[in-house]
Amino acid sequence: MKELVIFVVVLVVLFWIGVKLQRWISGASKISKNQKKILEEMKRQNKTEDRK
């Protein structure tokens, strides 16, 4: 019985860590996509200012 409780607790902890990692990874990819969009927008603005 004690082994079963330990096994369940370990599974719950691993699941929790997996969820946290998934949120962190997806959050990081969203941030990098936003940074790329911002960088491209700044490049566009610089090109239009250079033409003036």
mmCIF entry with sequence, helices, sheets and N, C-alpha, C, O atoms, coordinates in Angstrom:
data_MODEL
# 
_entry.id   MODEL 
# 
_entity.id                         1 
_entity.type                       polymer 
_entity.pdbx_number_of_molecules   1 
# 
_entity_poly.entity_id                      1 
_entity_poly.type                           'polypeptide(L)' 
_entity_poly.nstd_linkage                   no 
_entity_poly.nstd_monomer                   no 
_entity_poly.pdbx_seq_one_letter_code       MKELVIFVVVLVVLFWIGVKLQRWISGASKISKNQKKILEEMKRQNKTEDRK 
_entity_poly.pdbx_seq_one_letter_code_can   MKELVIFVVVLVVLFWIGVKLQRWISGASKISKNQKKILEEMKRQNKTEDRK 
_entity_poly.pdbx_strand_id                 A 
# 
loop_
_entity_poly_seq.entity_id 
_entity_poly_seq.num 
_entity_poly_seq.mon_id 
_entity_poly_seq.hetero 
1 1  MET n 
1 2  LYS n 
1 3  GLU n 
1 4  LEU n 
1 5  VAL n 
1 6  ILE n 
1 7  PHE n 
1 8  VAL n 
1 9  VAL n 
1 10 VAL n 
1 11 LEU n 
1 12 VAL n 
1 13 VAL n 
1 14 LEU n 
1 15 PHE n 
1 16 TRP n 
1 17 ILE n 
1 18 GLY n 
1 19 VAL n 
1 20 LYS n 
1 21 LEU n 
1 22 GLN n 
1 23 ARG n 
1 24 TRP n 
1 25 ILE n 
1 26 SER n 
1 27 GLY n 
1 28 ALA n 
1 29 SER n 
1 30 LYS n 
1 31 ILE n 
1 32 SER n 
1 33 LYS n 
1 34 ASN n 
1 35 GLN n 
1 36 LYS n 
1 37 LYS n 
1 38 ILE n 
1 39 LEU n 
1 40 GLU n 
1 41 GLU n 
1 42 MET n 
1 43 LYS n 
1 44 ARG n 
1 45 GLN n 
1 46 ASN n 
1 47 LYS n 
1 48 THR n 
1 49 GLU n 
1 50 ASP n 
1 51 ARG n 
1 52 LYS n 
# 
_struct_asym.id          A 
_struct_asym.entity_id   1 
# 
_struct_conf.conf_type_id            HELX_P 
_struct_conf.id                      HELX_P1 
_struct_conf.pdbx_PDB_helix_id       AA1 
_struct_conf.beg_label_comp_id       LYS 
_struct_conf.beg_label_asym_id       A 
_struct_conf.beg_label_seq_id        2 
_struct_conf.pdbx_beg_PDB_ins_code   ? 
_struct_conf.end_label_comp_id       ARG 
_struct_conf.end_label_asym_id       A 
_struct_conf.end_label_seq_id        51 
_struct_conf.pdbx_end_PDB_ins_code   ? 
_struct_conf.beg_auth_comp_id        LYS 
_struct_conf.beg_auth_asym_id        A 
_struct_conf.beg_auth_seq_id         2 
_struct_conf.end_auth_comp_id        ARG 
_struct_conf.end_auth_asym_id        A 
_struct_conf.end_auth_seq_id         51 
_struct_conf.pdbx_PDB_helix_class    1 
_struct_conf.details                 ? 
_struct_conf.pdbx_PDB_helix_length   50 
# 
_struct_conf_type.id          HELX_P 
_struct_conf_type.criteria    ? 
_struct_conf_type.reference   ? 
# 
loop_
_atom_site.group_PDB 
_atom_site.id 
_atom_site.type_symbol 
_atom_site.label_atom_id 
_atom_site.label_alt_id 
_atom_site.label_comp_id 
_atom_site.label_asym_id 
_atom_site.label_entity_id 
_atom_site.label_seq_id 
_atom_site.pdbx_PDB_ins_code 
_atom_site.Cartn_x 
_atom_site.Cartn_y 
_atom_site.Cartn_z 
_atom_site.occupancy 
_atom_site.B_iso_or_equiv 
_atom_site.pdbx_formal_charge 
_atom_site.auth_seq_id 
_atom_site.auth_comp_id 
_atom_site.auth_asym_id 
_atom_site.auth_atom_id 
_atom_site.pdbx_PDB_model_num 
ATOM 1   N N  . MET A 1 1  ? 0.831  -1.205 0.000   1.00 0.00 ? 1  MET A N  1 
ATOM 2   C CA . MET A 1 1  ? 0.000  0.000  0.000   1.00 0.00 ? 1  MET A CA 1 
ATOM 3   C C  . MET A 1 1  ? 0.870  1.261  0.000   1.00 0.00 ? 1  MET A C  1 
ATOM 4   O O  . MET A 1 1  ? 0.583  2.232  -0.701  1.00 0.00 ? 1  MET A O  1 
ATOM 5   N N  . LYS A 1 2  ? 1.927  1.225  0.793   1.00 0.00 ? 2  LYS A N  1 
ATOM 6   C CA . LYS A 1 2  ? 2.825  2.380  0.873   1.00 0.00 ? 2  LYS A CA 1 
ATOM 7   C C  . LYS A 1 2  ? 3.477  2.641  -0.481  1.00 0.00 ? 2  LYS A C  1 
ATOM 8   O O  . LYS A 1 2  ? 3.631  3.790  -0.894  1.00 0.00 ? 2  LYS A O  1 
ATOM 9   N N  . GLU A 1 3  ? 3.862  1.555  -1.174  1.00 0.00 ? 3  GLU A N  1 
ATOM 10  C CA . GLU A 1 3  ? 4.483  1.704  -2.494  1.00 0.00 ? 3  GLU A CA 1 
ATOM 11  C C  . GLU A 1 3  ? 3.523  2.344  -3.483  1.00 0.00 ? 3  GLU A C  1 
ATOM 12  O O  . GLU A 1 3  ? 3.932  3.163  -4.306  1.00 0.00 ? 3  GLU A O  1 
ATOM 13  N N  . LEU A 1 4  ? 2.258  1.978  -3.410  1.00 0.00 ? 4  LEU A N  1 
ATOM 14  C CA . LEU A 1 4  ? 1.247  2.530  -4.319  1.00 0.00 ? 4  LEU A CA 1 
ATOM 15  C C  . LEU A 1 4  ? 1.087  4.032  -4.104  1.00 0.00 ? 4  LEU A C  1 
ATOM 16  O O  . LEU A 1 4  ? 0.984  4.788  -5.070  1.00 0.00 ? 4  LEU A O  1 
ATOM 17  N N  . VAL A 1 5  ? 1.065  4.463  -2.858  1.00 0.00 ? 5  VAL A N  1 
ATOM 18  C CA . VAL A 1 5  ? 0.933  5.887  -2.549  1.00 0.00 ? 5  VAL A CA 1 
ATOM 19  C C  . VAL A 1 5  ? 2.142  6.649  -3.083  1.00 0.00 ? 5  VAL A C  1 
ATOM 20  O O  . VAL A 1 5  ? 1.994  7.713  -3.684  1.00 0.00 ? 5  VAL A O  1 
ATOM 21  N N  . ILE A 1 6  ? 3.338  6.104  -2.863  1.00 0.00 ? 6  ILE A N  1 
ATOM 22  C CA . ILE A 1 6  ? 4.558  6.751  -3.363  1.00 0.00 ? 6  ILE A CA 1 
ATOM 23  C C  . ILE A 1 6  ? 4.522  6.830  -4.881  1.00 0.00 ? 6  ILE A C  1 
ATOM 24  O O  . ILE A 1 6  ? 4.882  7.856  -5.458  1.00 0.00 ? 6  ILE A O  1 
ATOM 25  N N  . PHE A 1 7  ? 4.090  5.752  -5.535  1.00 0.00 ? 7  PHE A N  1 
ATOM 26  C CA . PHE A 1 7  ? 4.017  5.710  -6.998  1.00 0.00 ? 7  PHE A CA 1 
ATOM 27  C C  . PHE A 1 7  ? 3.060  6.778  -7.525  1.00 0.00 ? 7  PHE A C  1 
ATOM 28  O O  . PHE A 1 7  ? 3.380  7.475  -8.487  1.00 0.00 ? 7  PHE A O  1 
ATOM 29  N N  . VAL A 1 8  ? 1.903  6.910  -6.909  1.00 0.00 ? 8  VAL A N  1 
ATOM 30  C CA . VAL A 1 8  ? 0.914  7.900  -7.338  1.00 0.00 ? 8  VAL A CA 1 
ATOM 31  C C  . VAL A 1 8  ? 1.457  9.312  -7.129  1.00 0.00 ? 8  VAL A C  1 
ATOM 32  O O  . VAL A 1 8  ? 1.285  10.174 -7.990  1.00 0.00 ? 8  VAL A O  1 
ATOM 33  N N  . VAL A 1 9  ? 2.106  9.551  -6.004  1.00 0.00 ? 9  VAL A N  1 
ATOM 34  C CA . VAL A 1 9  ? 2.669  10.877 -5.730  1.00 0.00 ? 9  VAL A CA 1 
ATOM 35  C C  . VAL A 1 9  ? 3.737  11.217 -6.762  1.00 0.00 ? 9  VAL A C  1 
ATOM 36  O O  . VAL A 1 9  ? 3.785  12.346 -7.251  1.00 0.00 ? 9  VAL A O  1 
ATOM 37  N N  . VAL A 1 10 ? 4.597  10.252 -7.100  1.00 0.00 ? 10 VAL A N  1 
ATOM 38  C CA . VAL A 1 10 ? 5.637  10.487 -8.102  1.00 0.00 ? 10 VAL A CA 1 
ATOM 39  C C  . VAL A 1 10 ? 5.006  10.806 -9.451  1.00 0.00 ? 10 VAL A C  1 
ATOM 40  O O  . VAL A 1 10 ? 5.472  11.710 -10.144 1.00 0.00 ? 10 VAL A O  1 
ATOM 41  N N  . LEU A 1 11 ? 3.962  10.088 -9.837  1.00 0.00 ? 11 LEU A N  1 
ATOM 42  C CA . LEU A 1 11 ? 3.290  10.363 -11.109 1.00 0.00 ? 11 LEU A CA 1 
ATOM 43  C C  . LEU A 1 11 ? 2.695  11.767 -11.127 1.00 0.00 ? 11 LEU A C  1 
ATOM 44  O O  . LEU A 1 11 ? 2.802  12.471 -12.131 1.00 0.00 ? 11 LEU A O  1 
ATOM 45  N N  . VAL A 1 12 ? 2.078  12.175 -10.038 1.00 0.00 ? 12 VAL A N  1 
ATOM 46  C CA . VAL A 1 12 ? 1.479  13.508 -9.966  1.00 0.00 ? 12 VAL A CA 1 
ATOM 47  C C  . VAL A 1 12 ? 2.560  14.579 -10.078 1.00 0.00 ? 12 VAL A C  1 
ATOM 48  O O  . VAL A 1 12 ? 2.376  15.575 -10.777 1.00 0.00 ? 12 VAL A O  1 
ATOM 49  N N  . VAL A 1 13 ? 3.681  14.379 -9.397  1.00 0.00 ? 13 VAL A N  1 
ATOM 50  C CA . VAL A 1 13 ? 4.772  15.356 -9.454  1.00 0.00 ? 13 VAL A CA 1 
ATOM 51  C C  . VAL A 1 13 ? 5.333  15.438 -10.870 1.00 0.00 ? 13 VAL A C  1 
ATOM 52  O O  . VAL A 1 13 ? 5.571  16.535 -11.374 1.00 0.00 ? 13 VAL A O  1 
ATOM 53  N N  . LEU A 1 14 ? 5.548  14.297 -11.516 1.00 0.00 ? 14 LEU A N  1 
ATOM 54  C CA . LEU A 1 14 ? 6.064  14.300 -12.889 1.00 0.00 ? 14 LEU A CA 1 
ATOM 55  C C  . LEU A 1 14 ? 5.083  14.977 -13.844 1.00 0.00 ? 14 LEU A C  1 
ATOM 56  O O  . LEU A 1 14 ? 5.497  15.721 -14.733 1.00 0.00 ? 14 LEU A O  1 
ATOM 57  N N  . PHE A 1 15 ? 3.788  14.724 -13.665 1.00 0.00 ? 15 PHE A N  1 
ATOM 58  C CA . PHE A 1 15 ? 2.774  15.363 -14.502 1.00 0.00 ? 15 PHE A CA 1 
ATOM 59  C C  . PHE A 1 15 ? 2.805  16.879 -14.312 1.00 0.00 ? 15 PHE A C  1 
ATOM 60  O O  . PHE A 1 15 ? 2.719  17.635 -15.281 1.00 0.00 ? 15 PHE A O  1 
ATOM 61  N N  . TRP A 1 16 ? 2.928  17.318 -13.056 1.00 0.00 ? 16 TRP A N  1 
ATOM 62  C CA . TRP A 1 16 ? 2.979  18.750 -12.745 1.00 0.00 ? 16 TRP A CA 1 
ATOM 63  C C  . TRP A 1 16 ? 4.200  19.397 -13.389 1.00 0.00 ? 16 TRP A C  1 
ATOM 64  O O  . TRP A 1 16 ? 4.099  20.482 -13.961 1.00 0.00 ? 16 TRP A O  1 
ATOM 65  N N  . ILE A 1 17 ? 5.358  18.731 -13.299 1.00 0.00 ? 17 ILE A N  1 
ATOM 66  C CA . ILE A 1 17 ? 6.575  19.258 -13.928 1.00 0.00 ? 17 ILE A CA 1 
ATOM 67  C C  . ILE A 1 17 ? 6.388  19.336 -15.439 1.00 0.00 ? 17 ILE A C  1 
ATOM 68  O O  . ILE A 1 17 ? 6.797  20.317 -16.061 1.00 0.00 ? 17 ILE A O  1 
ATOM 69  N N  . GLY A 1 18 ? 5.778  18.318 -16.034 1.00 0.00 ? 18 GLY A N  1 
ATOM 70  C CA . GLY A 1 18 ? 5.532  18.319 -17.479 1.00 0.00 ? 18 GLY A CA 1 
ATOM 71  C C  . GLY A 1 18 ? 4.642  19.476 -17.907 1.00 0.00 ? 18 GLY A C  1 
ATOM 72  O O  . GLY A 1 18 ? 4.895  20.110 -18.931 1.00 0.00 ? 18 GLY A O  1 
ATOM 73  N N  . VAL A 1 19 ? 3.614  19.750 -17.139 1.00 0.00 ? 19 VAL A N  1 
ATOM 74  C CA . VAL A 1 19 ? 2.715  20.863 -17.460 1.00 0.00 ? 19 VAL A CA 1 
ATOM 75  C C  . VAL A 1 19 ? 3.465  22.188 -17.368 1.00 0.00 ? 19 VAL A C  1 
ATOM 76  O O  . VAL A 1 19 ? 3.317  23.050 -18.235 1.00 0.00 ? 19 VAL A O  1 
ATOM 77  N N  . LYS A 1 20 ? 4.268  22.350 -16.321 1.00 0.00 ? 20 LYS A N  1 
ATOM 78  C CA . LYS A 1 20 ? 5.033  23.592 -16.165 1.00 0.00 ? 20 LYS A CA 1 
ATOM 79  C C  . LYS A 1 20 ? 6.007  23.776 -17.326 1.00 0.00 ? 20 LYS A C  1 
ATOM 80  O O  . LYS A 1 20 ? 6.129  24.878 -17.862 1.00 0.00 ? 20 LYS A O  1 
ATOM 81  N N  . LEU A 1 21 ? 6.703  22.702 -17.721 1.00 0.00 ? 21 LEU A N  1 
ATOM 82  C CA . LEU A 1 21 ? 7.641  22.788 -18.840 1.00 0.00 ? 21 LEU A CA 1 
ATOM 83  C C  . LEU A 1 21 ? 6.917  23.133 -20.130 1.00 0.00 ? 21 LEU A C  1 
ATOM 84  O O  . LEU A 1 21 ? 7.402  23.945 -20.918 1.00 0.00 ? 21 LEU A O  1 
ATOM 85  N N  . GLN A 1 22 ? 5.757  22.522 -20.352 1.00 0.00 ? 22 GLN A N  1 
ATOM 86  C CA . GLN A 1 22 ? 4.998  22.782 -21.570 1.00 0.00 ? 22 GLN A CA 1 
ATOM 87  C C  . GLN A 1 22 ? 4.580  24.247 -21.639 1.00 0.00 ? 22 GLN A C  1 
ATOM 88  O O  . GLN A 1 22 ? 4.690  24.882 -22.688 1.00 0.00 ? 22 GLN A O  1 
ATOM 89  N N  . ARG A 1 23 ? 4.101  24.779 -20.518 1.00 0.00 ? 23 ARG A N  1 
ATOM 90  C CA . ARG A 1 23 ? 3.707  26.198 -20.496 1.00 0.00 ? 23 ARG A CA 1 
ATOM 91  C C  . ARG A 1 23 ? 4.907  27.097 -20.735 1.00 0.00 ? 23 ARG A C  1 
ATOM 92  O O  . ARG A 1 23 ? 4.804  28.099 -21.442 1.00 0.00 ? 23 ARG A O  1 
ATOM 93  N N  . TRP A 1 24 ? 6.060  26.741 -20.144 1.00 0.00 ? 24 TRP A N  1 
ATOM 94  C CA . TRP A 1 24 ? 7.260  27.560 -20.292 1.00 0.00 ? 24 TRP A CA 1 
ATOM 95  C C  . TRP A 1 24 ? 7.739  27.538 -21.735 1.00 0.00 ? 24 TRP A C  1 
ATOM 96  O O  . TRP A 1 24 ? 8.110  28.575 -22.286 1.00 0.00 ? 24 TRP A O  1 
ATOM 97  N N  . ILE A 1 25 ? 7.732  26.340 -22.356 1.00 0.00 ? 25 ILE A N  1 
ATOM 98  C CA . ILE A 1 25 ? 8.203  26.221 -23.742 1.00 0.00 ? 25 ILE A CA 1 
ATOM 99  C C  . ILE A 1 25 ? 7.265  26.967 -24.684 1.00 0.00 ? 25 ILE A C  1 
ATOM 100 O O  . ILE A 1 25 ? 7.725  27.712 -25.549 1.00 0.00 ? 25 ILE A O  1 
ATOM 101 N N  . SER A 1 26 ? 5.958  26.776 -24.528 1.00 0.00 ? 26 SER A N  1 
ATOM 102 C CA . SER A 1 26 ? 5.017  27.459 -25.423 1.00 0.00 ? 26 SER A CA 1 
ATOM 103 C C  . SER A 1 26 ? 5.058  28.966 -25.185 1.00 0.00 ? 26 SER A C  1 
ATOM 104 O O  . SER A 1 26 ? 4.925  29.742 -26.131 1.00 0.00 ? 26 SER A O  1 
ATOM 105 N N  . GLY A 1 27 ? 5.237  29.380 -23.964 1.00 0.00 ? 27 GLY A N  1 
ATOM 106 C CA . GLY A 1 27 ? 5.363  30.806 -23.676 1.00 0.00 ? 27 GLY A CA 1 
ATOM 107 C C  . GLY A 1 27 ? 6.607  31.391 -24.301 1.00 0.00 ? 27 GLY A C  1 
ATOM 108 O O  . GLY A 1 27 ? 6.575  32.506 -24.823 1.00 0.00 ? 27 GLY A O  1 
ATOM 109 N N  . ALA A 1 28 ? 7.707  30.655 -24.255 1.00 0.00 ? 28 ALA A N  1 
ATOM 110 C CA . ALA A 1 28 ? 8.957  31.138 -24.840 1.00 0.00 ? 28 ALA A CA 1 
ATOM 111 C C  . ALA A 1 28 ? 8.832  31.250 -26.353 1.00 0.00 ? 28 ALA A C  1 
ATOM 112 O O  . ALA A 1 28 ? 9.358  32.189 -26.949 1.00 0.00 ? 28 ALA A O  1 
ATOM 113 N N  . SER A 1 29 ? 8.135  30.291 -26.984 1.00 0.00 ? 29 SER A N  1 
ATOM 114 C CA . SER A 1 29 ? 7.994  30.360 -28.442 1.00 0.00 ? 29 SER A CA 1 
ATOM 115 C C  . SER A 1 29 ? 7.095  31.529 -28.840 1.00 0.00 ? 29 SER A C  1 
ATOM 116 O O  . SER A 1 29 ? 7.329  32.169 -29.865 1.00 0.00 ? 29 SER A O  1 
ATOM 117 N N  . LYS A 1 30 ? 6.073  31.810 -28.039 1.00 0.00 ? 30 LYS A N  1 
ATOM 118 C CA . LYS A 1 30 ? 5.218  32.965 -28.332 1.00 0.00 ? 30 LYS A CA 1 
ATOM 119 C C  . LYS A 1 30 ? 6.004  34.258 -28.208 1.00 0.00 ? 30 LYS A C  1 
ATOM 120 O O  . LYS A 1 30 ? 5.840  35.170 -29.018 1.00 0.00 ? 30 LYS A O  1 
ATOM 121 N N  . ILE A 1 31 ? 6.857  34.338 -27.195 1.00 0.00 ? 31 ILE A N  1 
ATOM 122 C CA . ILE A 1 31 ? 7.662  35.543 -27.001 1.00 0.00 ? 31 ILE A CA 1 
ATOM 123 C C  . ILE A 1 31 ? 8.615  35.730 -28.172 1.00 0.00 ? 31 ILE A C  1 
ATOM 124 O O  . ILE A 1 31 ? 8.777  36.843 -28.672 1.00 0.00 ? 31 ILE A O  1 
ATOM 125 N N  . SER A 1 32 ? 9.247  34.643 -28.614 1.00 0.00 ? 32 SER A N  1 
ATOM 126 C CA . SER A 1 32 ? 10.202 34.771 -29.726 1.00 0.00 ? 32 SER A CA 1 
ATOM 127 C C  . SER A 1 32 ? 9.479  35.165 -31.010 1.00 0.00 ? 32 SER A C  1 
ATOM 128 O O  . SER A 1 32 ? 10.020 35.926 -31.812 1.00 0.00 ? 32 SER A O  1 
ATOM 129 N N  . LYS A 1 33 ? 8.262  34.657 -31.216 1.00 0.00 ? 33 LYS A N  1 
ATOM 130 C CA . LYS A 1 33 ? 7.494  35.058 -32.405 1.00 0.00 ? 33 LYS A CA 1 
ATOM 131 C C  . LYS A 1 33 ? 7.162  36.545 -32.350 1.00 0.00 ? 33 LYS A C  1 
ATOM 132 O O  . LYS A 1 33 ? 7.254  37.244 -33.360 1.00 0.00 ? 33 LYS A O  1 
ATOM 133 N N  . ASN A 1 34 ? 6.775  37.028 -31.168 1.00 0.00 ? 34 ASN A N  1 
ATOM 134 C CA . ASN A 1 34 ? 6.474  38.450 -31.019 1.00 0.00 ? 34 ASN A CA 1 
ATOM 135 C C  . ASN A 1 34 ? 7.707  39.297 -31.269 1.00 0.00 ? 34 ASN A C  1 
ATOM 136 O O  . ASN A 1 34 ? 7.615  40.354 -31.893 1.00 0.00 ? 34 ASN A O  1 
ATOM 137 N N  . GLN A 1 35 ? 8.871  38.845 -30.785 1.00 0.00 ? 35 GLN A N  1 
ATOM 138 C CA . GLN A 1 35 ? 10.097 39.602 -30.997 1.00 0.00 ? 35 GLN A CA 1 
ATOM 139 C C  . GLN A 1 35 ? 10.432 39.676 -32.482 1.00 0.00 ? 35 GLN A C  1 
ATOM 140 O O  . GLN A 1 35 ? 10.884 40.715 -32.964 1.00 0.00 ? 35 GLN A O  1 
ATOM 141 N N  . LYS A 1 36 ? 10.213 38.580 -33.212 1.00 0.00 ? 36 LYS A N  1 
ATOM 142 C CA . LYS A 1 36 ? 10.476 38.590 -34.658 1.00 0.00 ? 36 LYS A CA 1 
ATOM 143 C C  . LYS A 1 36 ? 9.548  39.572 -35.361 1.00 0.00 ? 36 LYS A C  1 
ATOM 144 O O  . LYS A 1 36 ? 9.977  40.305 -36.252 1.00 0.00 ? 36 LYS A O  1 
ATOM 145 N N  . LYS A 1 37 ? 8.281  39.588 -34.963 1.00 0.00 ? 37 LYS A N  1 
ATOM 146 C CA . LYS A 1 37 ? 7.326  40.516 -35.573 1.00 0.00 ? 37 LYS A CA 1 
ATOM 147 C C  . LYS A 1 37 ? 7.732  41.961 -35.301 1.00 0.00 ? 37 LYS A C  1 
ATOM 148 O O  . LYS A 1 37 ? 7.689  42.805 -36.196 1.00 0.00 ? 37 LYS A O  1 
ATOM 149 N N  . ILE A 1 38 ? 8.125  42.236 -34.066 1.00 0.00 ? 38 ILE A N  1 
ATOM 150 C CA . ILE A 1 38 ? 8.537  43.599 -33.707 1.00 0.00 ? 38 ILE A CA 1 
ATOM 151 C C  . ILE A 1 38 ? 9.772  44.002 -34.495 1.00 0.00 ? 38 ILE A C  1 
ATOM 152 O O  . ILE A 1 38 ? 9.854  45.128 -34.985 1.00 0.00 ? 38 ILE A O  1 
ATOM 153 N N  . LEU A 1 39 ? 10.740 43.088 -34.625 1.00 0.00 ? 39 LEU A N  1 
ATOM 154 C CA . LEU A 1 39 ? 11.965 43.384 -35.362 1.00 0.00 ? 39 LEU A CA 1 
ATOM 155 C C  . LEU A 1 39 ? 11.660 43.684 -36.826 1.00 0.00 ? 39 LEU A C  1 
ATOM 156 O O  . LEU A 1 39 ? 12.215 44.623 -37.397 1.00 0.00 ? 39 LEU A O  1 
ATOM 157 N N  . GLU A 1 40 ? 10.778 42.887 -37.435 1.00 0.00 ? 40 GLU A N  1 
ATOM 158 C CA . GLU A 1 40 ? 10.430 43.128 -38.840 1.00 0.00 ? 40 GLU A CA 1 
ATOM 159 C C  . GLU A 1 40 ? 9.697  44.455 -39.000 1.00 0.00 ? 40 GLU A C  1 
ATOM 160 O O  . GLU A 1 40 ? 9.923  45.170 -39.976 1.00 0.00 ? 40 GLU A O  1 
ATOM 161 N N  . GLU A 1 41 ? 8.836  44.789 -38.071 1.00 0.00 ? 41 GLU A N  1 
ATOM 162 C CA . GLU A 1 41 ? 8.117  46.062 -38.133 1.00 0.00 ? 41 GLU A CA 1 
ATOM 163 C C  . GLU A 1 41 ? 9.092  47.232 -38.006 1.00 0.00 ? 41 GLU A C  1 
ATOM 164 O O  . GLU A 1 41 ? 8.943  48.243 -38.693 1.00 0.00 ? 41 GLU A O  1 
ATOM 165 N N  . MET A 1 42 ? 10.081 47.099 -37.135 1.00 0.00 ? 42 MET A N  1 
ATOM 166 C CA . MET A 1 42 ? 11.080 48.164 -36.995 1.00 0.00 ? 42 MET A CA 1 
ATOM 167 C C  . MET A 1 42 ? 11.896 48.306 -38.276 1.00 0.00 ? 42 MET A C  1 
ATOM 168 O O  . MET A 1 42 ? 12.233 49.420 -38.676 1.00 0.00 ? 42 MET A O  1 
ATOM 169 N N  . LYS A 1 43 ? 12.215 47.189 -38.917 1.00 0.00 ? 43 LYS A N  1 
ATOM 170 C CA . LYS A 1 43 ? 12.959 47.251 -40.178 1.00 0.00 ? 43 LYS A CA 1 
ATOM 171 C C  . LYS A 1 43 ? 12.140 47.971 -41.244 1.00 0.00 ? 43 LYS A C  1 
ATOM 172 O O  . LYS A 1 43 ? 12.670 48.781 -42.004 1.00 0.00 ? 43 LYS A O  1 
ATOM 173 N N  . ARG A 1 44 ? 10.838 47.668 -41.294 1.00 0.00 ? 44 ARG A N  1 
ATOM 174 C CA . ARG A 1 44 ? 9.958  48.336 -42.266 1.00 0.00 ? 44 ARG A CA 1 
ATOM 175 C C  . ARG A 1 44 ? 9.921  49.839 -42.008 1.00 0.00 ? 44 ARG A C  1 
ATOM 176 O O  . ARG A 1 44 ? 10.000 50.632 -42.945 1.00 0.00 ? 44 ARG A O  1 
ATOM 177 N N  . GLN A 1 45 ? 9.802  50.226 -40.758 1.00 0.00 ? 45 GLN A N  1 
ATOM 178 C CA . GLN A 1 45 ? 9.757  51.648 -40.422 1.00 0.00 ? 45 GLN A CA 1 
ATOM 179 C C  . GLN A 1 45 ? 11.061 52.334 -40.791 1.00 0.00 ? 45 GLN A C  1 
ATOM 180 O O  . GLN A 1 45 ? 11.049 53.466 -41.274 1.00 0.00 ? 45 GLN A O  1 
ATOM 181 N N  . ASN A 1 46 ? 12.180 51.667 -40.571 1.00 0.00 ? 46 ASN A N  1 
ATOM 182 C CA . ASN A 1 46 ? 13.474 52.251 -40.926 1.00 0.00 ? 46 ASN A CA 1 
ATOM 183 C C  . ASN A 1 46 ? 13.595 52.426 -42.436 1.00 0.00 ? 46 ASN A C  1 
ATOM 184 O O  . ASN A 1 46 ? 14.159 53.417 -42.901 1.00 0.00 ? 46 ASN A O  1 
ATOM 185 N N  . LYS A 1 47 ? 13.075 51.480 -43.198 1.00 0.00 ? 47 LYS A N  1 
ATOM 186 C CA . LYS A 1 47 ? 13.145 51.589 -44.662 1.00 0.00 ? 47 LYS A CA 1 
ATOM 187 C C  . LYS A 1 47 ? 12.315 52.766 -45.156 1.00 0.00 ? 47 LYS A C  1 
ATOM 188 O O  . LYS A 1 47 ? 12.742 53.495 -46.051 1.00 0.00 ? 47 LYS A O  1 
ATOM 189 N N  . THR A 1 48 ? 11.138 52.955 -44.580 1.00 0.00 ? 48 THR A N  1 
ATOM 190 C CA . THR A 1 48 ? 10.295 54.067 -45.020 1.00 0.00 ? 48 THR A CA 1 
ATOM 191 C C  . THR A 1 48 ? 10.906 55.402 -44.609 1.00 0.00 ? 48 THR A C  1 
ATOM 192 O O  . THR A 1 48 ? 10.777 56.387 -45.337 1.00 0.00 ? 48 THR A O  1 
ATOM 193 N N  . GLU A 1 49 ? 11.570 55.452 -43.456 1.00 0.00 ? 49 GLU A N  1 
ATOM 194 C CA . GLU A 1 49 ? 12.217 56.697 -43.028 1.00 0.00 ? 49 GLU A CA 1 
ATOM 195 C C  . GLU A 1 49 ? 13.426 57.008 -43.901 1.00 0.00 ? 49 GLU A C  1 
ATOM 196 O O  . GLU A 1 49 ? 13.720 58.175 -44.156 1.00 0.00 ? 49 GLU A O  1 
ATOM 197 N N  . ASP A 1 50 ? 14.130 55.976 -44.361 1.00 0.00 ? 50 ASP A N  1 
ATOM 198 C CA . ASP A 1 50 ? 15.298 56.188 -45.222 1.00 0.00 ? 50 ASP A CA 1 
ATOM 199 C C  . ASP A 1 50 ? 14.892 56.774 -46.570 1.00 0.00 ? 50 ASP A C  1 
ATOM 200 O O  . ASP A 1 50 ? 15.647 57.543 -47.164 1.00 0.00 ? 50 ASP A O  1 
ATOM 201 N N  . ARG A 1 51 ? 13.717 56.420 -47.051 1.00 0.00 ? 51 ARG A N  1 
ATOM 202 C CA . ARG A 1 51 ? 13.270 56.902 -48.367 1.00 0.00 ? 51 ARG A CA 1 
ATOM 203 C C  . ARG A 1 51 ? 12.889 58.367 -48.333 1.00 0.00 ? 51 ARG A C  1 
ATOM 204 O O  . ARG A 1 51 ? 12.935 59.040 -49.363 1.00 0.00 ? 51 ARG A O  1 
ATOM 205 N N  . LYS A 1 52 ? 12.515 58.874 -47.169 1.00 0.00 ? 52 LYS A N  1 
ATOM 206 C CA . LYS A 1 52 ? 12.049 60.267 -47.073 1.00 0.00 ? 52 LYS A CA 1 
ATOM 207 C C  . LYS A 1 52 ? 13.158 61.259 -47.249 1.00 0.00 ? 52 LYS A C  1 
ATOM 208 O O  . LYS A 1 52 ? 12.921 62.466 -47.195 1.00 0.00 ? 52 LYS A O  1 
# 
